[in-house]
Amino acid sequence: LIMASRLKCPVLLVFALRTETGDYEVHMEKLADRIKLPRKDRESALRGYLETYAERLEHYACKAPHQWFNFYDFWDGGDQ
């Protein structure tokens, strides 16, 4: 997001969900035409963009809950 704000470029979200027939549905949404991070309120502005991203990720994860993978050994709970 910080790089996009400096480049003054739009940010798109892209999600590909596999259908029952084995094809993919590709969903693309614009998160923002331009990321604006004012110096005095940068953290709050970033939080707003990240909350929007998290909401959209949640939406697609709920549509296809078995299609999301975490390759980090998150559930191990070992001695790290």
C-alpha positions, 0 to 999 in steps of 0.5 A: 500500500505504501508503494502504491501510494508513492507510485500513485497507481490504483490497487486491485484485488484479484481472487480466483475461486475454483468451481465445481467443474474445475474451472476458475472464477476470477474476481477483480475489484478495485480497492482504491483508485489511488492510495492516499496516506497523509503524513499526519494520519498515515497509520489511520489511513493504512488501517482503513485500507487494510480493513477493507482488504480484510473484509473482501478477503473474508467475503471470498474465503466464506464463498469457498472456505476450503480453497485457502491454504496456509503453507506456514506450519501455523497449527503446529504450536511447537517450541518456537 
